[in-house]
């Protein structure tokens, strides 16, 4: 996949994530993370905003795991 195709895919994923409710973020984060990893493996530069979005969604997923834990 060319770098431009990755960037187009990322743009689409970002728009879908923005439009989605929080319950869909976990699945979308997995897609986003896989795309980031593929870009890194191919030696493409991953935009900072994408790395931050991946981190934020991953952090959100971890927080969600602890929401229902008894204290």
Biopython code that builds the backbone (N, CA, C, O; Angstrom):
import numpy as np
from Bio.PDB.StructureBuilder import StructureBuilder

atoms = [
    (1, "UNK", "N", (0.853, -1.169, 0.000)),
    (1, "UNK", "CA", (0.000, 0.000, 0.000)),
    (1, "UNK", "C", (0.900, 1.234, 0.000)),
    (1, "UNK", "O", (1.885, 1.295, 0.736)),
    (2, "UNK", "N", (0.555, 2.205, -0.825)),
    (2, "UNK", "CA", (1.359, 3.418, -0.899)),
    (2, "UNK", "C", (1.073, 4.326, 0.296)),
    (2, "UNK", "O", (0.052, 4.191, 0.969)),
    (3, "UNK", "N", (1.980, 5.233, 0.535)),
    (3, "UNK", "CA", (1.810, 6.152, 1.662)),
    (3, "UNK", "C", (0.532, 6.975, 1.498)),
    (3, "UNK", "O", (-0.171, 7.228, 2.476)),
    (4, "UNK", "N", (0.231, 7.391, 0.276)),
    (4, "UNK", "CA", (-0.979, 8.186, 0.051)),
    (4, "UNK", "C", (-2.233, 7.374, 0.359)),
    (4, "UNK", "O", (-3.198, 7.912, 0.902)),
    (5, "UNK", "N", (-2.229, 6.092, 0.020)),
    (5, "UNK", "CA", (-3.385, 5.252, 0.330)),
    (5, "UNK", "C", (-3.558, 5.108, 1.838)),
    (5, "UNK", "O", (-4.681, 5.116, 2.343)),
    (6, "UNK", "N", (-2.431, 4.976, 2.564)),
    (6, "UNK", "CA", (-2.500, 4.945, 4.021)),
    (6, "UNK", "C", (-3.100, 6.245, 4.551)),
    (6, "UNK", "O", (-3.967, 6.223, 5.425)),
    (7, "UNK", "N", (-2.643, 7.363, 4.027)),
    (7, "UNK", "CA", (-3.140, 8.653, 4.495)),
    (7, "UNK", "C", (-4.622, 8.820, 4.197)),
    (7, "UNK", "O", (-5.360, 9.382, 5.006)),
    (8, "UNK", "N", (-5.060, 8.333, 3.039)),
    (8, "UNK", "CA", (-6.488, 8.381, 2.706)),
    (8, "UNK", "C", (-7.298, 7.506, 3.672)),
    (8, "UNK", "O", (-8.364, 7.906, 4.141)),
    (9, "UNK", "N", (-6.779, 6.313, 3.960)),
    (9, "UNK", "CA", (-7.448, 5.414, 4.894)),
    (9, "UNK", "C", (-7.532, 6.037, 6.282)),
    (9, "UNK", "O", (-8.560, 5.952, 6.953)),
    (10, "UNK", "N", (-6.460, 6.649, 6.693)),
    (10, "UNK", "CA", (-6.413, 7.296, 8.000)),
    (10, "UNK", "C", (-7.439, 8.425, 8.081)),
    (10, "UNK", "O", (-8.150, 8.560, 9.077)),
    (11, "UNK", "N", (-7.506, 9.219, 7.042)),
    (11, "UNK", "CA", (-8.465, 10.313, 7.009)),
    (11, "UNK", "C", (-9.896, 9.781, 7.163)),
    (11, "UNK", "O", (-10.712, 10.356, 7.884)),
    (12, "UNK", "N", (-10.177, 8.684, 6.477)),
    (12, "UNK", "CA", (-11.502, 8.056, 6.566)),
    (12, "UNK", "C", (-11.756, 7.543, 7.979)),
    (12, "UNK", "O", (-12.833, 7.759, 8.535)),
    (13, "UNK", "N", (-10.761, 6.858, 8.566)),
    (13, "UNK", "CA", (-10.905, 6.334, 9.922)),
    (13, "UNK", "C", (-11.109, 7.461, 10.932)),
    (13, "UNK", "O", (-11.937, 7.350, 11.837)),
    (14, "UNK", "N", (-10.354, 8.542, 10.775)),
    (14, "UNK", "CA", (-10.497, 9.673, 11.692)),
    (14, "UNK", "C", (-11.915, 10.244, 11.640)),
    (14, "UNK", "O", (-12.503, 10.554, 12.676)),
    (15, "UNK", "N", (-12.454, 10.379, 10.441)),
    (15, "UNK", "CA", (-13.811, 10.907, 10.289)),
    (15, "UNK", "C", (-14.833, 9.959, 10.923)),
    (15, "UNK", "O", (-15.775, 10.408, 11.576)),
    (16, "UNK", "N", (-14.649, 8.663, 10.733)),
    (16, "UNK", "CA", (-15.568, 7.682, 11.317)),
    (16, "UNK", "C", (-15.494, 7.697, 12.840)),
    (16, "UNK", "O", (-16.516, 7.587, 13.517)),
    (17, "UNK", "N", (-14.292, 7.832, 13.370)),
    (17, "UNK", "CA", (-14.113, 7.872, 14.823)),
    (17, "UNK", "C", (-14.781, 9.120, 15.404)),
    (17, "UNK", "O", (-15.445, 9.052, 16.438)),
    (18, "UNK", "N", (-14.601, 10.248, 14.737)),
    (18, "UNK", "CA", (-15.232, 11.494, 15.186)),
    (18, "UNK", "C", (-16.748, 11.361, 15.226)),
    (18, "UNK", "O", (-17.393, 11.849, 16.153)),
    (19, "UNK", "N", (-17.313, 10.705, 14.228)),
    (19, "UNK", "CA", (-18.768, 10.600, 14.104)),
    (19, "UNK", "C", (-19.364, 9.513, 15.001)),
    (19, "UNK", "O", (-20.557, 9.548, 15.304)),
    (20, "UNK", "N", (-18.555, 8.561, 15.420)),
    (20, "UNK", "CA", (-19.054, 7.405, 16.171)),
    (20, "UNK", "C", (-19.272, 7.739, 17.640)),
    (20, "UNK", "O", (-18.675, 8.667, 18.185)),
    (21, "UNK", "N", (-20.146, 6.952, 18.266)),
    (21, "UNK", "CA", (-20.302, 7.100, 19.702)),
    (21, "UNK", "C", (-19.188, 6.318, 20.396)),
    (21, "UNK", "O", (-18.475, 5.538, 19.766)),
    (22, "UNK", "N", (-19.053, 6.538, 21.689)),
    (22, "UNK", "CA", (-17.931, 5.959, 22.425)),
    (22, "UNK", "C", (-17.915, 4.436, 22.412)),
    (22, "UNK", "O", (-16.844, 3.835, 22.491)),
    (23, "UNK", "N", (-19.065, 3.809, 22.316)),
    (23, "UNK", "CA", (-19.104, 2.351, 22.331)),
    (23, "UNK", "C", (-18.434, 1.742, 21.098)),
    (23, "UNK", "O", (-17.978, 0.600, 21.141)),
    (24, "UNK", "N", (-18.375, 2.483, 20.026)),
    (24, "UNK", "CA", (-17.749, 1.987, 18.794)),
    (24, "UNK", "C", (-16.258, 2.284, 18.745)),
    (24, "UNK", "O", (-15.553, 1.760, 17.883)),
    (25, "UNK", "N", (-15.774, 3.104, 19.643)),
    (25, "UNK", "CA", (-14.365, 3.501, 19.612)),
    (25, "UNK", "C", (-13.404, 2.332, 19.781)),
    (25, "UNK", "O", (-12.333, 2.319, 19.174)),
    (26, "UNK", "N", (-13.776, 1.345, 20.604)),
    (26, "UNK", "CA", (-12.858, 0.228, 20.858)),
    (26, "UNK", "C", (-12.538, -0.517, 19.568)),
    (26, "UNK", "O", (-11.374, -0.801, 19.284)),
    (27, "UNK", "N", (-13.559, -0.832, 18.794)),
    (27, "UNK", "CA", (-13.346, -1.537, 17.529)),
    (27, "UNK", "C", (-12.549, -0.667, 16.552)),
    (27, "UNK", "O", (-11.646, -1.151, 15.870)),
    (28, "UNK", "N", (-12.889, 0.597, 16.496)),
    (28, "UNK", "CA", (-12.203, 1.502, 15.579)),
    (28, "UNK", "C", (-10.751, 1.723, 16.000)),
    (28, "UNK", "O", (-9.874, 1.902, 15.156)),
    (29, "UNK", "N", (-10.506, 1.709, 17.300)),
    (29, "UNK", "CA", (-9.134, 1.875, 17.775)),
    (29, "UNK", "C", (-8.281, 0.721, 17.303)),
    (29, "UNK", "O", (-7.113, 0.910, 16.963)),
    (30, "UNK", "N", (-8.848, -0.472, 17.278)),
    (30, "UNK", "CA", (-8.100, -1.638, 16.797)),
    (30, "UNK", "C", (-7.727, -1.463, 15.326)),
    (30, "UNK", "O", (-6.612, -1.797, 14.923)),
    (31, "UNK", "N", (-8.651, -0.944, 14.529)),
    (31, "UNK", "CA", (-8.362, -0.697, 13.112)),
    (31, "UNK", "C", (-7.295, 0.390, 12.967)),
    (31, "UNK", "O", (-6.365, 0.263, 12.171)),
    (32, "UNK", "N", (-7.446, 1.443, 13.739)),
    (32, "UNK", "CA", (-6.490, 2.542, 13.677)),
    (32, "UNK", "C", (-5.103, 2.066, 14.089)),
    (32, "UNK", "O", (-4.110, 2.378, 13.432)),
    (33, "UNK", "N", (-5.042, 1.308, 15.180)),
    (33, "UNK", "CA", (-3.756, 0.816, 15.667)),
    (33, "UNK", "C", (-3.089, -0.093, 14.633)),
    (33, "UNK", "O", (-1.881, -0.006, 14.411)),
    (34, "UNK", "N", (-3.870, -0.955, 14.010)),
    (34, "UNK", "CA", (-3.321, -1.848, 12.981)),
    (34, "UNK", "C", (-2.770, -1.041, 11.809)),
    (34, "UNK", "O", (-1.724, -1.379, 11.256)),
    (35, "UNK", "N", (-3.467, 0.015, 11.432)),
    (35, "UNK", "CA", (-3.016, 0.858, 10.330)),
    (35, "UNK", "C", (-1.711, 1.573, 10.697)),
    (35, "UNK", "O", (-0.793, 1.658, 9.880)),
    (36, "UNK", "N", (-1.634, 2.080, 11.917)),
    (36, "UNK", "CA", (-0.411, 2.738, 12.395)),
    (36, "UNK", "C", (0.756, 1.755, 12.353)),
    (36, "UNK", "O", (1.844, 2.095, 11.888)),
    (37, "UNK", "N", (0.527, 0.547, 12.834)),
    (37, "UNK", "CA", (1.590, -0.464, 12.849)),
    (37, "UNK", "C", (2.024, -0.843, 11.432)),
    (37, "UNK", "O", (3.212, -1.048, 11.182)),
    (38, "UNK", "N", (1.076, -0.936, 10.512)),
    (38, "UNK", "CA", (1.418, -1.236, 9.124)),
    (38, "UNK", "C", (2.261, -0.114, 8.521)),
    (38, "UNK", "O", (3.226, -0.370, 7.801)),
    (39, "UNK", "N", (1.892, 1.109, 8.817)),
    (39, "UNK", "CA", (2.665, 2.247, 8.300)),
    (39, "UNK", "C", (4.099, 2.198, 8.822)),
    (39, "UNK", "O", (5.050, 2.389, 8.064)),
    (40, "UNK", "N", (4.245, 1.939, 10.121)),
    (40, "UNK", "CA", (5.582, 1.859, 10.719)),
    (40, "UNK", "C", (6.384, 0.731, 10.085)),
    (40, "UNK", "O", (7.569, 0.895, 9.795)),
    (41, "UNK", "N", (5.739, -0.415, 9.871)),
    (41, "UNK", "CA", (6.428, -1.571, 9.293)),
    (41, "UNK", "C", (6.921, -1.289, 7.879)),
    (41, "UNK", "O", (7.950, -1.816, 7.457)),
    (42, "UNK", "N", (6.184, -0.458, 7.152)),
    (42, "UNK", "CA", (6.583, -0.113, 5.781)),
    (42, "UNK", "C", (7.557, 1.058, 5.739)),
    (42, "UNK", "O", (8.029, 1.442, 4.669)),
    (43, "UNK", "N", (7.856, 1.623, 6.906)),
    (43, "UNK", "CA", (8.829, 2.708, 6.976)),
    (43, "UNK", "C", (8.245, 4.088, 6.698)),
    (43, "UNK", "O", (8.993, 5.041, 6.478)),
    (44, "UNK", "N", (6.914, 4.208, 6.705)),
    (44, "UNK", "CA", (6.288, 5.500, 6.483)),
    (44, "UNK", "C", (6.243, 6.290, 7.786)),
    (44, "UNK", "O", (6.160, 5.720, 8.874)),
    (45, "UNK", "N", (6.298, 7.599, 7.655)),
    (45, "UNK", "CA", (6.199, 8.469, 8.822)),
    (45, "UNK", "C", (4.734, 8.541, 9.240)),
    (45, "UNK", "O", (3.860, 8.839, 8.425)),
    (46, "UNK", "N", (4.475, 8.265, 10.511)),
    (46, "UNK", "CA", (3.112, 8.315, 11.042)),
    (46, "UNK", "C", (2.875, 9.724, 11.577)),
    (46, "UNK", "O", (3.621, 10.194, 12.436)),
    (47, "UNK", "N", (1.838, 10.403, 11.075)),
    (47, "UNK", "CA", (1.556, 11.763, 11.554)),
    (47, "UNK", "C", (1.340, 11.789, 13.069)),
    (47, "UNK", "O", (0.737, 10.876, 13.634)),
    (48, "UNK", "N", (1.836, 12.838, 13.716)),
    (48, "UNK", "CA", (1.730, 12.966, 15.167)),
    (48, "UNK", "C", (0.273, 12.927, 15.633)),
    (48, "UNK", "O", (-0.039, 12.300, 16.646)),
    (49, "UNK", "N", (-0.621, 13.598, 14.894)),
    (49, "UNK", "CA", (-2.032, 13.613, 15.301)),
    (49, "UNK", "C", (-2.608, 12.205, 15.312)),
    (49, "UNK", "O", (-3.473, 11.893, 16.130)),
    (50, "UNK", "N", (-2.134, 11.356, 14.411)),
    (50, "UNK", "CA", (-2.600, 9.976, 14.346)),
    (50, "UNK", "C", (-2.065, 9.176, 15.531)),
    (50, "UNK", "O", (-2.796, 8.391, 16.134)),
    (51, "UNK", "N", (-0.810, 9.371, 15.857)),
    (51, "UNK", "CA", (-0.234, 8.692, 17.010)),
    (51, "UNK", "C", (-0.961, 9.117, 18.281)),
    (51, "UNK", "O", (-1.219, 8.291, 19.156)),
    (52, "UNK", "N", (-1.290, 10.403, 18.384)),
    (52, "UNK", "CA", (-2.002, 10.899, 19.561)),
    (52, "UNK", "C", (-3.413, 10.323, 19.635)),
    (52, "UNK", "O", (-3.872, 9.938, 20.710)),
    (53, "UNK", "N", (-4.100, 10.262, 18.493)),
    (53, "UNK", "CA", (-5.450, 9.696, 18.462)),
    (53, "UNK", "C", (-5.415, 8.220, 18.868)),
    (53, "UNK", "O", (-6.268, 7.765, 19.630)),
    (54, "UNK", "N", (-4.443, 7.482, 18.366)),
    (54, "UNK", "CA", (-4.293, 6.072, 18.716)),
    (54, "UNK", "C", (-4.070, 5.942, 20.228)),
    (54, "UNK", "O", (-4.684, 5.097, 20.880)),
    (55, "UNK", "N", (-3.201, 6.770, 20.771)),
    (55, "UNK", "CA", (-2.917, 6.749, 22.204)),
    (55, "UNK", "C", (-4.168, 7.100, 23.015)),
    (55, "UNK", "O", (-4.481, 6.425, 23.996)),
    (56, "UNK", "N", (-4.878, 8.148, 22.611)),
    (56, "UNK", "CA", (-6.075, 8.585, 23.337)),
    (56, "UNK", "C", (-7.154, 7.502, 23.345)),
    (56, "UNK", "O", (-7.789, 7.261, 24.372)),
    (57, "UNK", "N", (-7.357, 6.854, 22.202)),
    (57, "UNK", "CA", (-8.373, 5.803, 22.129)),
    (57, "UNK", "C", (-7.964, 4.574, 22.945)),
    (57, "UNK", "O", (-8.804, 3.923, 23.567)),
    (58, "UNK", "N", (-6.680, 4.270, 22.933)),
    (58, "UNK", "CA", (-6.196, 3.144, 23.730)),
    (58, "UNK", "C", (-6.360, 3.445, 25.220)),
    (58, "UNK", "O", (-6.763, 2.579, 25.996)),
    (59, "UNK", "N", (-6.046, 4.678, 25.606)),
    (59, "UNK", "CA", (-6.203, 5.109, 26.991)),
    (59, "UNK", "C", (-7.675, 5.045, 27.409)),
    (59, "UNK", "O", (-7.994, 4.624, 28.521)),
    (60, "UNK", "N", (-8.551, 5.459, 26.524)),
    (60, "UNK", "CA", (-9.998, 5.407, 26.777)),
    (60, "UNK", "C", (-10.446, 3.968, 27.006)),
    (60, "UNK", "O", (-11.257, 3.701, 27.893)),
    (61, "UNK", "N", (-9.923, 3.047, 26.214)),
    (61, "UNK", "CA", (-10.285, 1.636, 26.352)),
    (61, "UNK", "C", (-9.812, 1.080, 27.693)),
    (61, "UNK", "O", (-10.526, 0.307, 28.331)),
    (62, "UNK", "N", (-8.619, 1.468, 28.118)),
    (62, "UNK", "CA", (-8.105, 1.012, 29.412)),
    (62, "UNK", "C", (-8.957, 1.573, 30.541)),
    (62, "UNK", "O", (-9.294, 0.856, 31.483)),
    (63, "UNK", "N", (-9.303, 2.846, 30.451)),
    (63, "UNK", "CA", (-10.163, 3.464, 31.463)),
    (63, "UNK", "C", (-11.505, 2.740, 31.551)),
    (63, "UNK", "O", (-12.024, 2.522, 32.645)),
    (64, "UNK", "N", (-12.058, 2.373, 30.410)),
    (64, "UNK", "CA", (-13.349, 1.675, 30.383)),
    (64, "UNK", "C", (-13.278, 0.332, 31.101)),
    (64, "UNK", "O", (-14.258, -0.102, 31.706)),
    (65, "UNK", "N", (-12.128, -0.323, 31.038)),
    (65, "UNK", "CA", (-11.979, -1.610, 31.708)),
    (65, "UNK", "C", (-12.127, -1.464, 33.223)),
    (65, "UNK", "O", (-12.593, -2.381, 33.898)),
    (66, "UNK", "N", (-11.732, -0.318, 33.743)),
    (66, "UNK", "CA", (-11.760, -0.107, 35.185)),
    (66, "UNK", "C", (-13.060, 0.513, 35.692)),
    (66, "UNK", "O", (-13.270, 0.613, 36.900)),
    (67, "UNK", "N", (-13.924, 0.925, 34.781)),
    (67, "UNK", "CA", (-15.178, 1.563, 35.173)),
    (67, "UNK", "C", (-16.074, 0.659, 36.007)),
    (67, "UNK", "O", (-16.768, 1.139, 36.903)),
    (68, "UNK", "N", (-16.071, -0.618, 35.734)),
    (68, "UNK", "CA", (-16.977, -1.540, 36.428)),
    (68, "UNK", "C", (-16.296, -2.370, 37.505)),
    (68, "UNK", "O", (-16.876, -3.334, 38.004)),
    (69, "UNK", "N", (-15.085, -2.009, 37.865)),
    (69, "UNK", "CA", (-14.372, -2.760, 38.897)),
    (69, "UNK", "C", (-14.808, -2.271, 40.268)),
    (69, "UNK", "O", (-14.894, -1.066, 40.507)),
    (70, "UNK", "N", (-15.081, -3.196, 41.158)),
    (70, "UNK", "CA", (-15.428, -2.784, 42.522)),
    (70, "UNK", "C", (-14.216, -2.186, 43.232)),
    (70, "UNK", "O", (-13.071, -2.558, 42.977)),
    (71, "UNK", "N", (-14.497, -1.277, 44.102)),
    (71, "UNK", "CA", (-13.410, -0.608, 44.836)),
    (71, "UNK", "C", (-13.266, -1.183, 46.201)),
    (71, "UNK", "O", (-12.404, -0.749, 46.966)),
]
sb = StructureBuilder()
sb.init_structure("model")
sb.init_model(0)
sb.init_chain("A")
sb.init_seg("    ")
for serial, (resi, resn, name, xyz) in enumerate(atoms, 1):
    if name == "N":
        sb.init_residue(resn, " ", resi, " ")
    sb.init_atom(name, np.array(xyz, "f"), 0.0, 1.0, " ", f" {name:<3s}", serial, name[0])
structure = sb.get_structure()
